[in-house]
Amino acid sequence: LAALAALAIQVRLYREEVNPAVATVTVGTSGLALSHIKFGPRLAARALAALCVLIAAAFTHGSLRRSAEQIAHDLDAISDGWFFTALASGSLGASLGAQRPSTLPPRIQLLAAVAFPLLLMSGAAARHGRSGDTRELWLPWLYAALPFSCAFAAFLWCGPPDMSPPDMSTRPSSHLPSAGKGGPPPSPFAFAVPSSAAGLAAPPE
């Protein structure tokens, strides 16, 4: 989802111009799928954590190196493509929060989750200092940092999904009494006859 959302931002809003952060999301998330197939989930999980930090770092780097016209274009792209920006950020946060401790150590997981919004908002503060537009502060927070953090916290709180098959080795024992080895099971309608009914059915002496 993150790769598709970033590709939609690049095609619809940037076209011939290449945004470093958007290109990092598109290429990085596409490479994650291939690395998961070829190298396994453990290496892919570590690559995902590194990618989250790299995307925010690319945004911060662009805040310092891009021209004023390009920064204004970036702000319009975030405002116009807010849905795709939030979708890409939320997908990254959900993927990072859903990692198991066996594939990604919790320390690396939390460091990546904290580094993403910190680096992102550092770049937003740099853009605000260069342009003076207050939207440079709250648009990246609302459409990038907040969806990422909320999705990460939600999946981390719920825990990774259990994909293991159910254990069929233990079966619940029957509560009905056994009729003996090899005999038919007792009928559920075989109840004890009340004493009053037994007295009526007995023949007179």
Secondary structure, 3 states (H helix, E strand, C coil): CHHHHHHHHHHHHHCCCCCHHHHHHHHHHHHHHHHHHHHCHHHHHHHHHHHHHHHHHHHHHHHHHCCHHHHHHHHHHHHHCHHHHHHHHHHHHHHHHCCCCCCCCHHHHHHHHHHHHHHHHHHHHHHHHHHCCCHHHHHHHHHHHHHHHHHHHHHHHHCCCCCCCCCCCCCCCCCCCCCCCCCCCCCCCCCCCCHHHHHHHCCCC
